[in-house]
Amino acid sequence: MSVWRVATWLVLLAIGAGMSAPVKAACPPEGTDSSSLQLLREQKFAVPDDTRAALAMGLLDCLASPDPTLRDGVAYEGLSAWLRAGQLDEEQRRAVRDRLYTMLDVSDEGGFASPFAALVLSEVARTDRLQPWMSPGERADMVKRAVGYVATVRDYRGFDNVEGWRHGVAHGADWLLQLALNEQVDRKQLDSILSAVAVQAVPESGHAYVFGEPGRLARPVVYTAKRGLLTEVDWTVWFSALPSRLGEAKNAYADSAWLARRHDLMAFLMSVYLEADQSTDANIRALKPAVVNALKAVP
């Protein structure tokens, strides 16, 4: 074991000891600093099994950090790496999930905690998609929370040159994507996912997307189609309802909010169309007529 690995191990052991008693939320976690966490990243988040869970819980606070090197580079990447490698067991995944739920429910003045909680929840949802471990009730609760989160995002900040990403809509869309792909998620739950997507595909506020949100919102729609649970008529009805979200016809081309909504809707529809056109999946390709009809209905 290298000297650097030993140093990291000692730091993590200190964290494990400190996590036995309640501590004030902090980032970096108690017993670490930015340098030791960067070292951890350089070592591809290799840590001893008996300290990983404590560190995972400690890093959750860093999802709210204004420092993108800690928030994106360490906290998100580390949690994602452990979840994707199956290095957090069911009990640990459940603890991470529940803590993330709490982060979604509290005030988020900085605007980082909620979007990154949603992004890590997409990784938690992915583990359940690949190998189901949540009960039907837990999964239904997650769908409800994801739908509620996406539908109520009103902070549309994306990338900042100093503070990095917030990206609530896109991160929420990633969470919906993992749920839409899950074969345990039923038709009624898919309908609720699509309802949340519709809210943000044409945001009422008239915010104009510039950070790729329409493409991210398209993905849960495309992969809902792949499931084959909605008919051609269902899709025609869903897409045909989107242009009405633009607002009153009298505002067409005479109102900045209307123009922004049109921009968002066109970008969303074109994103779905491109995905459908390039796909080899028959269910996804079948979206094209409904999308074209919706495009023709946009003033």
Buried (B, 14 or more C-beta within 10 A) or exposed (E): EEEEBEEBBEBBBBBBEBBEEEEEEEBBBBBBEBEBBBBBBEEEBEBEEEBBBBBBBBBBBBBBBBBBBBBBBBBBBBBBBBBEEEBBEEEBBBBBBEBBBEBBEEEBEBBBBBBBBBBBBBBBBBBBBEEEBBEEEBBBBBBEBBBEBBBBBEBBBBEEEEBBBBBBBBBBBBBBBBBBBBEBBBEEBBBBBBEBBBBBBBBEEBBBBEBBBBBBBBBBBBBBBBBEBBEEEBBBEBBEEBBEBBBEEEBBEEBEBBBBBBBBBBBBBBBBBBBBEEBEBEBBBBBBBBBBBBBEBEE
